[in-house]
């Protein structure tokens, strides 16, 4: 946690009101997202008890599995609802977006997707292919969720925490009920802290998933499960027990459903950052490519990635995280202020300028590269050669030449590498004058994906070609 984030958390705790952490929304929001709440039954992972989902705030669909026995019918109905949404997005030329209450739900859906996509399909079972396809799309969404800046699957608690800092701990911020109470308290409460305290003491507590409360399991679920078992043993009708279970789960999950749409309305009211629409275009492209893969190949991904695929995925995640952080810093003043406390951004007055500086290019031709020096009081945890950007001149790029700490300030010499025009036609708005106040962050396009070696150049220990058997004519020791 940065110094500024700690300060805002202390201020929120002292005032009782959540503090804004940024001014712009950097993640896109679909006009028709799929809300999804998953509850897991006690016992093995990836055995869902019930799933509430839908795109209509007033008409959620609830799919409930029986307490015992085969849950294939429940998974089949869930697959039908989910895949209908996927196909609707395809026909509309947009991308799917799934919103879940918390980050634990993302991890649970990852396990569920792995379990379902690796199931065998049976031509005699009409729903087996749909269930496997459901697992494929859940895996796709959870993989996208691991890449910073993507929006195929978003936990609402993490999304809200990007924009507001509360007076409770980050672990407590994973509770959607108390987090929303801090951010948007009801009118009858004085502060968000009071609203969160009342929400914690309220009974019954809403179910957000994927795990259920122990008291709920023992006092409400267990009697229904026992009644279902007894009805099965005595060959009695189990429909009434299942209907009662369905009504109970719907009653306890409805408050969470309503709060998710409340969070969605709060987030859509935040102005979009300039780079947000381009992220949604990337999401549409990724969705189109995934549909093309399913149409052409369609084989489920293995349980574990190949080492080369894992390396590429890790590289993609690192590149996305750095690029997203740089774009947020270039667009949002709150983010820039936070980065100044961590040494990832700095600002100060221009002390000296050298508008006539040139240097030889790769072909020997002289290039115009003006230089100037910034005197900053901020910590500078960067290295010479780092490319920088300034929010006042979006198209310009700067490179750190030298960093020289002094007794009163740190002198950073910068060179303009792009956006300054030419020596004959200079862009004077980019050329700073002595005394001008400037602020610099890492350039969004500075982070380039490393080039991984080809498969035939990769050692066999990391997925390259296998080592062939020794020559039979070769003498053995």
Secondary structure, 3 states (H helix, E strand, C coil): CCHHHHHHHHHHHHHCCCEECCCCECCCCCCCCEEEEEEECCCCCCCEEEEEEECCCCCCEEEECCCCCCCHHHHHHHHHHHHHHHHHHHHHCCCCCEEECCHHHHHHHHHHHHHHHCCCCCCCCCCHHHHHHHHHHHHHHHHHHCCCCCCCEEEHHHHHHCCEECCCCCCHHHCHHHHHHHHCCCCCCCCHHHHHHHHHHCCCCCCCCECCCHHHHHHHHHHHHHHHHHHHHCCCCCHHHHHHHHHHHHHHHHHHHHHHHHHHHHHHCCCECCCHHHHHHHHHHHHHHHHHHHHHCCCCCCCCCCHHHHHHHHHHHHHHHHHHHHHHHHHCHHHHHHHHHHCCEEEEEEEEEECCCEEECCCCCEEECCEEEEEECCCCCCCCCCEEEECCEEEEEEEEEEEEECCCCEEEEEEEEECCECCCCECCCCCCCCCCEEEEEECHHHCCCCCCCCHHHCCHHHCCCCCCCCCCCCCCC
